Amino acid sequence: MAERLLKTLRSLNRGVAIAVGIMLLACAAVVLLDIGLRQLGASFGGTDEISGYAMAIATSWGMAYALLELGHVRIDLIRGRVGALGRSLFDLLAMVVLAATVSLIAVKCWPVLERSLSVGSRANTPLETPLWWVHVPWFAGWAWFAIMSWLTFLAALTLVARGRFKASEAAIGAFGEEQEVLK
């Protein structure tokens, strides 16, 4: 069941990664078009603002994908010197700390969204973008990352409790350089 959950989470996050990639490509196309227009003496204006929003949204949503693909950086100096159980325990510790940290970030993002909704905040730029347009997907990305972190932790904890250390390591382990060299 834990491995099926992890497979489902990976599949969902691949879809999210594709959607985020399409958003970033569209943003890049708009910026390139704006650069071309500037050569002709015209401009859309605000492409720097829009690209900043796109990056904030892409980052918050992309973190869960990176988590499930073992793309987050970890320092595993001690982890590599212990056995399978020790590595699994270090991985669980890293995962619970990550999940707690991301949950705190998501909780702290909520007041930003709530305030932009309640006072109708707009960007202090020529576009005067309603900030909730940006804050809703940004907050949702952090909340998604927090949920994915906790679900991944619970799945890995289940695997470790069943003595399935290799499966747990494949789900939440560190992808070190020595593993890359050995391939």
N, C-alpha and C positions, 0 to 999 in steps of 0.2 A: 504494500500500500504506500509506503514512504517513497519508494522509487517511482511509482506511478504519479504521485503528487509532484515530485521533482520534475518528471518528464512533462507533465501538464504545465507547470510553472515556466519551464524553459520554452515550451511552445507558445504560451501566451506572451512571454517577453520577447520572443523573436518577432512576433507580430507587432508589438509595440516598437521594437527597434526599427522595423521596416517603415512604420508610420512616421517615426521621428526622422529617419533618413530622408523620406520623401519631403517632410516639412523643411529640413535643412537644404535639400536640393532646390526646392521652390524659393527659399529665401536667397540662396546664392544666385539663382537666375534673376530674381528681382534686383539684387545688388548689381549684377553684371549689366543688366539692362539700364539701370540708373547711371552707371559709369559711362555707357555708350551714349546715353542722352546728354550727359554733361559735355561730351565732346561736340554736341550739336547746339549747346547753349541752353539746354532745358534740363529738368531734373524732377524726379518724383518727390524728392525731399523726404527725410525721415527714415531712409533705409538703414542708417546706423542704429537708430532707435529700434526698428523692427528686428534687425539682426541680433541686437542685444536681448530682446525678448525671446526670440527663437532659441538663442543659446541657453538662457535660463530654463526654459521649458525642456529643451533637449537634455540638459544635464540632469534635471530632476527625474525625468523618465528613463534616461539611459543607465542610471545607477543600478536599477534592478536587473537589467540585462547583464551588465558587467559582473554583478554578484553571481548570477547563475552560470556564467561562463568563466568563473574564477579569474576575472580581469582586475580585481582590486589588488592594490599593492599590499603585501604583508611582509614583515621582517620575520623570517623563520630560522633564526640562528640556533635557538635551543630545540625547536621542534624537530629538526632533522637529526638530532642526536638521541632521540628516544624511540621506543618501540611503537607498534601500531596503536596500542591503547593510549599511550602518552600523546602521540600525534593527534589522535581523535579528541582527547580531552583539551589539548591546546586549540584545536580547530573549533570545538564547541565554545570554549571561552572567548575566542576571537569573534565567533558568530553572535554570541549573546551580547557582547559589548557593542558590536556593530548595530545589532537590532535595537538595543536600548538607545544608542546615540542617534540613530536615524529617527526613532520614535520621538525623541526629544526635539529634534529639528522639525519634524512634522507638526508637533504640538506648538512649537514657537512660530511656525509659519501661519497657523490658523489666525492669530490676531491681526496679522498683516492683511490677509484676505478679508476678514470680518470688518476691519476698519475701512478698507477701500469700498466695500459694499455699503456700509452704513452711511458714510459721508460722501459717497459718489466721487471718490478721488480720481483725478485726471493727471496725466503726465504734464510736467511743467515744460512742455516742448511745443513747437508749432502744430504737431499732430493732435495734441491734447487727448491722447489715447485714454479711454476709461480703463483704469488700472485693473479692475476686476477681470477684464478680458485676458489679462496676462496672469493675474494671481490665481485664478481658478485652475487652469491647467498646471501651473507651477506647483501649487499646493497639492493638487491631485497626484502629481508625479512623486512628491515626497511621501505622501500617504501610501501610494502604491509601493514604493521602495520599502517603507516600514513594514507593510503587510507581507511583502515577499520575503523580507529578512526573517520575520518571525515564523512564517510557514516553512522556510528553508531550515531554520534552526530546529523546529519541531520534527521535521522529517529526518534530519541528521541525528538528532537525539534518539529517535526511535531506532535508527540503524545501529547506533553505538550500543544502545541498551540490548539489542539482539545480537551483539557481537559481530556485526557486519562492518568491520573497520575499513575495509577497502572501499566498500560502497559509500560509506560516510566520507572518506577522504576524496573520493571522486566528486562528491556533491559540494563539500565545503573546504576541502584541503587547499594548501598553498601550492601554486604551480611555480616551482622554483627553477632556477637556471640549470641546476644539475639534472633535473628531469628532461629538460630540453636537450641538453648535451647527450644524454643517454639514448635518445631516440635515433 
